[in-house]
Structure formats: structure tokens, C-alpha cells
Amino acid sequence: MTMNHQSIVAFIWSVADLLRGDYKQHEYGDIILPFTVLRRLDCVLAETKDQVLEADRLTAGMTDDLVDFQLKNASGFPFYNTSRYTMDKLRADPGNIAANLGDYVRGFSPDALDVFEKFDFFARIDSLDANNLLFQIVDKFCTVDLGPKAVSDVEMGNIYENLLRRFSEMSNETAGEHFSPRDGVELAVDLLIAGASADLSRGDKVVKVYDPCAGTGGALSIFKDRVNEYYPNADVYCYGQELNAATFATCKADMLLRGGEAGNIAFGNTLTEPAFAGEEFGYQISNPPYGVDWKKSKREVEDEYKNEGFKGRFGAGLPRVSDGQLLFIEHMVSKMRPAGLGGGRIAVFMNGSPLFTGAAGSGESNIRKWLLHDLDLVEAIVAMPNDFFYNTGIATYIWVLNNSKPAERRGKVQLINANGVFTKMRKSLGSKRNELNAEQIRAIVQEYTAFEETKTSKIFDVDDFGYTTVTVERPLRDEHGEIETDRKGRPKPDTSLRDTENIPLKQDIDEYFEREVKPYAPDAWMDRKKDKVGYEIPFTRYFYEYTPLRPSMTILDDIRSLEASIADSLAKVGL
């Protein structure tokens, strides 16, 4: 049967009802998602099934490479299936459903078979068969049409992500580790390509885009679709790496269906096993996990930091182990196409922590200094609405990085406050209650491209975010109040009175000390050997608008009016 997007999601979701009692809720996704992918591949290959079987017969005895080429040509896709079965034919033999389904899945070409191996699908077959559920699941999925005529690639990607969100919520996982809302990704993509028209508009342009936390591949797919919409001659190649086996399998399957190179989607931990050595990318887009620790990667990351320094990825520093967002930023910077070869641009989602966490001299502060001052990469930061992501209502931001800034942006950073730009959703999805429509996305991008000071757009020098942390000492005094001195007659510092001052880089430290410290502590001095330079971006401070308190008499009048109203209501009920 043919259904719309929401009906398909509801139908697939209903299949999970068959699992109740035999499986726990957190196990539903491990079964339903791979069957959804299988049904999609099954429907896509249906029209050319006979041609593939005939080509398989005619190529017997040929080399593996030639057979693979001929079968892909016959299927019309970069994958195929040589089993005599289809999902519908499996229904004819319920008694042998497990063996026949195994034969069918093993008939897929290597890249597609890898998808089901990552899903651990053969173990799912055995488990469902043992619980007498396998035939029911296959039979139910055969009633939904997931072919390309019924469901577009974009719609199918949305279905995958919708299912993942629901299953992640059921298992109490962090949904933000898997995917971002489509409207947010569309904004990030438009910001990414807004300043790249000269690069993207060249004839027969090869465009490479990379996501080190690819999830289901939604960001890569949206980038490809968006670029092809604006620049039809651009030839977009998508690359990604994903740690979660199920989302990797979904991403790879979706890439195969879209005609992409399956080898461009790598499985593994980006921090410890980075794929695509030697590759550099003109465009990168990602949503690294928020506030997720990197303890499992600690040894390898610290070794690279200590042994390779700036020859490796993490030379600028290491953030605290409880939050690895900035590690992914450092990794992405290492994959940027050099400015001399066309430059590289990055759009990455992060929460508020990377803006300001970490004092001067900390790993986070040193990374910010490296991004802002040393490399001058940060072009813009956009504050997103609250309640925008599926799994959290906290503040989120899109950082736009560029290693070939235009002249007017060099040494500058644009902050855009889009926190108040949103449309209320009629029905929330998890924590997501707000969304962006197409007009709102255009307005934010236009504010970015205009690069002007407005109420919601502020432009700063990179060093406006820098400061020097200066240690301020006070003398140690004895019980008589006399200053104690060392052998050279210098006052001994009283560690209990020791303090620090964060002095903006653009201010003279001595003048600041005389103006802000000396009047209140005449006996204080600075220990300049302990100076540390730090960088932070106190985003909300720049857009704070003071709202004066109401006059006390106005408040008192309101209280009296309320008291009178209450007394009147009580009188009416005889109290």
C-alpha cells in the first residue's frame, strides 16, 4: 500500500507492537530499523530484479570485478541482490522463513551486505525466529511500499531519523548524538554555502563535503540537495564517519540508494581511528555530541597531543575530559582544504559550553585562542532558539569557520542572535517545540551575508574576546598589623588574600590596575610572572537588554487592586 510520510512512520512504529512481551522497549529499534532499510532496498531493486538474475547467470566464470560491474549496471544502482528471493517471495514458505531470509540478505553485494552485518541482522533473524515472530515481521513489512516512486530519498531520510529519535527516547539515549532537526541543518548548510558562490558556481565543479559525526547522513544529504538546487553543475561527493553501528548502517544504506560511493562512509571512532587520511575538504558540517565525555578515547588523544603537537590534530590543546566538542572542532580544522587551493568552510553545531568554559591557560581557552586569534578562522556564530533540538531545550549555536575570509571579515567575528527567531510548532517532538520556516532561514542568512551591525548582529575584533588574567597580591601582616618581608625586604604575599583580575587585551594593564584595583587595595601589587592570556565569548552579554524595574508605587497600586478584587470575590460567596 502507498502512504504519506507520517502514515509510513506510524505504520512502521506499529510493527513494534508485535515485539511487546518478547523484547524490551530499548531493543525495538535494533529490529525495526534494519527491517525498514531492508524493505527500502527490496522495493528499490524490484523493477530490475529479473535483469540482475539474468546478468548473474550470463556472467558466470567472469572475474569478480567484471561481474560486479555488470550486475551494478543491470540493477541501475551501486548495489544489487543475486538471491532468487524478494521479501514478497519469502512469504510463500513460512516454515523456512529464517533460512530463506538469510539466503536473501547474503545475496546483496558487499557494500549492502556490510550494512546488515553492522545491524547484526543475522542474530536478529535467529532471535525473531526463536520467538515465532520472524514471519509476522516480514509479512507486515511487505504491506508497505517504500519504493522510490512512493517515497523520495529526502522523505526516506526523514523516516529513518524519525524512527531513530523515537527509539532513542524509548531507550533513554541521547538523541542529539544521532541527528539534528532538518530546519537547523538547512540553516547551517545555507550559512556554509552563502559565502562560497565563487567556488561553487564554477562549471563542472567537484565539491567534497565531510561530516565526522555523520549519524544517518542527514546533514550530508541536505548539503548535497541544497548545493545541487543552487548550483546544478556542481558534482557533490559526500564523506562521513560514524561510531554507532546502527546509524552507520542506515547512513551507508541511504548513501547507496542515492548513488553515492559507499566507501566514503567509514565506521569507527573519529577521535581515535580517523578515516580519509590525506583527504581535505572544502566543506564540512557536523553536530558533535554535546557534553559527552571522551574517556574511552583519552589514551589515544593524549598520545597524539603529546607526541605530535601541531603536526597532529590536537596541538592547540585538550578540553576537559567531560566534554569533547572542541576535539571535533580541532579534527575538522585539520581536514580543511588549504586557502591556496580554494579554502575550507565549516558549519558546526555546539552548545554554549565551548564559548566560555575554561579559564585562561586551560585547554578550552587555548583552543579558542587558536581558532580566534592564531588562525583567524571564526567567521560567525549564530545563537539558535531554545527548545529547538529533539533531546534538549538548552541554548545551541552554529559556528561558521573559514580559512579564507574575505578582506572585510579578516580579524573580525560576527555574532548573530537568532534566539528569538522561530515558529511555534503545533505539536512538539521530544524537546523540540520551535522550528524555522524557509523565510526565517533566509532572513538569518541575509543578516549573515550583509555583515552589518544591527540589533541582532554584532561585529567584533577577534581580540575583543581576549583577556589577561593577572594575579593580584596583598601583603602578609603579623599580629601587630605590620607587613612581613622576605630576606630582600620585599613584602611577603598573603595567599589568603590572593586574587586575580581579567583585564581585556585592548586595555593597558598598568592603567587598569591603577584605576580598578589600587583605589580599593592601596597595598596591592601584581605578580606579572603568573600572567595568562585567555579567550572567551560571553555571547548573551553582548545582546543583553536591561529592563528597568517598575516603580514601587506602581507595584503597590497593583497589589492593592488585587487585594480589592479578592475581597470582592470573597464577599460574593459570603466569606
N, C-alpha and C positions, 0 to 999 in steps of 0.2 A: 504494500500500500504506500501511497505517496502522501507525505505530511509536511507541514511547515516546520521551521526550525524549533520553535517552542514545543510543538507536539512531539517531535522526534526526541527531544531531551526528556520530556515527560514519559514517553513510551520506554526509552532505554532505562530510565530511572525505575520504572515499574517492574522491569525484569528482576531487579534486586529483591522484589517480594518473594521470588522463588527460593531465594537463599536463606530466608529467615528460618531460624531454628537450627540449621545445619552449619551456618557460618556466623561469625561475629561481624558487627557493622563495619569495623575497620578493615575487614577482609573483602568487602563487596567490590571496591574499586579494582582490586587485583584480578578479579574475574570479569567484571562488566567492561572495563576499558579495553582489554585485549580482544574481547569478542566484538566490540564496536569497531575497532581497527580492522579485524578480520572481515567483518561484513562489508566495510567500505572497500577493501581491496577486492573482495569477491565480486561485488557489484561493478566495480571499475573494469575488471578483466572479463566480465561476462560476454561482451559483444565480440571479443576476439579469441574466445576460448578455443573454438574449433580450429582457427588458423594456427594457434600456438601448438595444439596437439599434432596437427599435420606437419608443421615445421619441425617439431621434435622427432617425428618419425623419419622425415627426409634427411635430417642432419646426423643420423646415427653413424658413428665412426669418424666424424669430423673432430678437429681439435676443440678443446674446451672454449677457447676464445672465439672461434668461429661459430660454435653452437650458441654461445651466449649472445653474440651479435645478431644472429638470425632470429633467435627467439624474442629478443627485445624488439626487433623490427616487426615481428609478427604481432606482438601484443600491443605495440604502439606506445609503450611505457618503458621506463628504465628498470622494469622488473617483470616477472612472468610466473606462471604456475603450470607445471607439466603433469600434475596429477589428473587422473580421469575424473576426479570428483569436483563438485562445486558444493557450496553449503546446501543448496536445494536438493542435490542428488544424495546427500548424506541422510536425508530424511527417509529414504526408501528402505533403509536397513537399520532399524533401531537397535537390533541385537548386537550389531558390531560397530556401534557409533564411535567408540573410543579408538579402535584400531583404524577405522576409515578416516576419522578426523585427523589422527596423527599422520596418516599417509598423505592427506590433502595438504597439511601445513608443511610437511617435509618436501612437497613438490614446488615450493616457492624458490625463486632464485636466491643466491646467497645473501644479498643485502636485505631482502624482505624476510628471509628466514631468521636473520640476526635480530630483527625486530621481535619476533616471537620467542626467541631464546632469551632476550633481555626481559621479556614479560614472564619468563619461567613458565611458559604456556603449557608445556607437556606435563608438568607437575599439576597444573590446574585441570588438565584433561583427566588425569588419573583420579584426582580428588573428587571432581564432579561425578565421574563415573561410579566411584565407590559409594557416593551418596544418592545414586539413581537420579541425578539432576542433569546430566550432560545432554541427553536427547531433548529435554524440555527447553534448555537454554538455546540450543541450536535451532530448534523448531520455532521458538519465539522470535529470534533474530531474523529468521528467513521471511518473516511477515513485514519487515520494514525495508523500504527501498532507500539505500544510501548511495545510489549511483550518481555520477556527475550531472546527469540531466535533472535529477530530483534535488540534489544538494550540491551547491557550489563549493569550491575549495575554501573560500572565506567562511561560509556557513559551517563547513565541517570542522574547521579550526576552532570556531566559536563553540561548537558542540563538545569537542574534546575538553576545552578549557572549562566550560560549564560543568561538565561531569567531574573533572578533577577538583574544582572548587567544592562541589558538594561532598565528594568522597573525603577530601582533606578535612572539611569541617566535621564530618562524622567521626573521623579518627583523631580529632584534636591536633592535627598537624598545622604547621604554619603555612597557610595558603599563599602568603606573599613570597615564599621560596619558589613557587612554581610559575606564577604568571601575574601579569599586570592587567588592569582594565583596558579594554580596546581603545576607549576615548583618550586615556592617558598616553598610550603608546602612539596614537595618531598625532597627538600634540608633540611628543618627543621626536617623532620622525620628521614632522614639518619643521621643527626647530633645527634639526640636524641638517636638512637639505636646503633650508631657507637661504643660507649664506654660501651655497655651493653651485649656483646656477651655471657659472662659467665652466666648472669642472664637469657637471652632469650633462650639459647641453651639447657637448662635442659629438659629432657623428660617430656612430658605432662605438660608443664609449663602454668600456668594460668597468663595471662597478663591483667592488668587493665589500661586503658588509659582514661584520662579525659580532657574535654575542657569546661571551664566555660563560654565561649562566642562561643557556638557551631555553630551558623549560620545554614547553611543547612547540617552540619555534614561532610563537605568535608575533613577536617583535620583528623577527626576520621576514616573515611573510608579509606583514603590514608594510615594512620598508620596501620590499620588492614591488608590491602592488602600487604603493604610493609613487615611487620613482617612475615606474612604467606608465602611470597615469599622467604625470607631469612631463616626462621625458621618454616618449615611446621608443626612441632609438637606443636607449641605454640597455646594456646587457648585464643584468644583475646576477651575481653569484653569492649565495648565502653560505656562511660558515658558522658553526656553533659547537659548543661543548656543554655537556650536561652530566651531572653526577648521579641524579636519581634515575634508576633503571627504567621505571615505568614511563616517566616523562621523556627520557631519551628515546625510548622505543616509539612513543607517539610522535615525537618530533621527526625522527628518521622516516617513519611511515608517511607523514604528511609531506616531507621533502620529496620522497619518491613519487608520490601522487602528483606533485606539482612539476615533475620533470627535472628536479634538481639533482645534483651529484650527492648520492648518499654518503660517499666518503668524506664529504665536507662537514658531516655531523659526527663529532667524536664523543665517545663515552669516557668518563673519568673525572677526576678532581682537577680543576683548572689551576689551583694553587700548587699542587704537588706533581701533577702529570700534565703539564700544558701541551696541548696539541698544536699542530701547524707551525712547527719550528721553522724559522726563516721567513714566514709569511708576514706581510704588513698590510694594513687595511686602511682604505680611505675613509671608511665609515664604521663606527661601532655603536651599538645600542644595547643597553642591558638594564636589568633590575636585580642587582645582587641582593641576597637575603639580608634583612635588617636585623641588627643586634644579635646575630648568630655567631657563636664563638668559633675559633679556628684551632682548638686544642688538638684535634686529630691531625692537623697539618703543621703543628708547631715545630717539630724537629726539622722537617724539610725546609720550611720557610726560613727559620732562623739560620740554618746552614747556608742557604743561598744568600741571605743578608750579610752574614759574617765573611763568607768566603769569596763572594763575587762582587759585593758592593754595587756600584752603579753599572758594572758590566752585566749584572743580573737585573731582576725586575724590582727589587725592594731596597735599592740603595738609599732612598730618601728617608727610610725609617720604617718601623713596625708599630702599628696601633696596639692598644691593649688587647689581650687575647679574647676578651669577651665580645668583641665586635670586629668583624673582618671586612667591612665595607670598603675601607680605604686600601686594603690589599688588592681588591679587584680593580680599583682605580689605577693603582701602580701597574698592575698587569696590563690593563688596557693601554696605558700610555706607552708601554714597551712595544705594543703592536701597532702603533700609529705609523702610517706612511709618512716618510720624511717630507718636510716642507719643500725641499728641492725637487721632489717627484710628484708634486701636486698637493701635498699636505694631508693631514688626517683630522677628522672631526669625531667627537664622541658626545653622545647624549646618554646620561645615566641617572637612574632614579636612586635617591638616598633619603633617609630620614634626617632629622635635624642634628643628630649627634656629630657627623663629620664636619659640621660648620664651626663648632666651638669646643668640643670635648678635648681635654688635654691642655695642661699649662705649657708655658714656654719651655722648650727643651724636651718635651715629650715627643713620642713618635708621631702622634696625630698632628701636633703643631708643626713639626718638621716637614711632614708630608704637605701640609697646607702651604708652608713657605716655599717648598719646591714647586708646587703647582702654580701658585700665585706670582711669586717674585722671581725665582730662579729660572723657570721655563716660560712664564707668562702664558699659561695655557687656558686659564679660566676666562671664558668669554662672557658667560651669563649664567645666572642661577634663577630659576623660576619657582616660586612658592605655590604649591598646589592647594586646592581646597581640602579642608578636613573631611573626614568620612568619605574619602574618595576611593580607597582601596578596599578589597574584599575582606581582608583579615584584620584591619586596624583603622582606627579613627585618628591616629596621630598625624602630625604635620609631615609632609613629604615634599621633596624638592627635585627638580630636574636640573642637573649640572650640564652645561654645554661647554665642551673643551675644544680648542682649535689651536694647532701648532703653526698655522699660517694666518694669523689675524690680519685683517685689513689695517691700513695705516692708522685710521681714526680710532681703532679699538686697541691698539698696542699700549700696554701698560694700564689698561682700563678693565673694569669689571662692571657689567650691568646686572642689577638686581631688579627682578620683576615680581611684584606682589599680586599674584592671581588667586590669592586665597579666597577672595570674595566673588570670584567669577565661577558660577556653576548654575546648574538647573536641578531643582529637587526631583528626585526620582519618585514615581508613583508608588513603586514597591521596592524596598531595599533588597540588596543581595548581600547577605552576610553583613559586614560593617559598612558596605558601600550604600550611601544614601544620596550622594551627589554625583552628577555627571556633567560632562562638557558636550554641548552640541557643536555642530560644524561652524556656526557663526562665532561662537565663543573661542573656538580653537583659532580661527582666522584672526580674531581681534588680538589674542595674545601674541601670535606670530608677527602680526603687523607692528605691535609695540616693540618687539624684539628687533625687527629689521629697521624700524625708524631710529633707534638708538638715540632717544631724546629723553630729557628729564621731564617727568610728569608726576602726578600724584602717586602713581603705582609703578613708576620706573625711575630708579636712581642709578647714577653713574659715578663710579669711584675710581681713584687711582689705586693700583694694587697695594701700595704701601699704606693706604688708609686703614688697612686691616692689620698692619704690623704694630708691634709694641716692644718695648724693652722692659723686662722685669728686673727691677733694681732692688737690691737688698738694703734696707734701712736699719741702722744700728742705733741703739741708745746706750749710754754708759752704765756700767755696773757700779752701784754705790754701796758703801759699807753701812753699818748700823747707825752711823752718825750722819749719813747723807752725803759723805764725801766720795768723790769719784775715785775708783780704784784704777791703777795704771799698771802697765807691764814694765819690763826692765828698761825699755827705751822711753818710758814716760808717756806712752800712748794710752788713752782710755781703753779699759777692757770692755768688750761688749757684754751687755746683759741679754743672754739668749731668750729669756722670758719676755723681753720687750722687742725682740727682733720682728721686723715686719717687711713687707715688700710693697712696691708701687709699680703698677703697669703704666708706663709712660709711652704715649703714641710716638711712633718713629719720626713723625714730622715735627715733634716738639723738641726743643733743646732741653736736655736732661738737667743740666745745672739750673737753668732758669725755672724749670718746673719744680725742682727741689726747693729753691728759694721761695717760690710763690705758694706751693701747695703743702709743703711739709714744715719748713723752718718756723713759720708763724705759730704752729701748734706744738712743735717739739724743737726748741732752740738748741738743745744739746745733741741733736741727731746728726749723723753723718752717713754717707753712702759707702758701701763696700763694693766698688766697681769691679773687683775681680770676679764677682759672682753674677755679673750681668748675663741675662739670657734673652735672646730675641725670639719672640713668638708671633704667630698669626692666628687670628680667629675672625669669623664673620658673624657678628651679632645681628642676624638678618632682621628679626622682628623689631629691634631697637630703631632701625632706620625708618620704619613705617609706623611707629607708634604715634598715635594722635591723642593728646591729653584732652580728657573730657572734664570740664570744671564741675566741682561738686555743687549741688543745688544749695541755695541759701538756706540757713537753718530755719528762718521764719516760714519759708515755703514748705519745708518738710513738716514743721509744726502744724501749719494750716491743714495739710493733708491728713495728719494724724487725727486732728480734731474733727475733720469732716468724716473720717472713717468711724470714729467713736460715735458720732451722732447717728450715722447710718445704722450701726449695730444696735444702738439704744432704741432707735425707731423700729427695727425689725423685732427686737425682743418685746417691745410694747404691744406689737400687733398680735403676738402669740400669748399675751397675758403673763409675761415673765418680768 
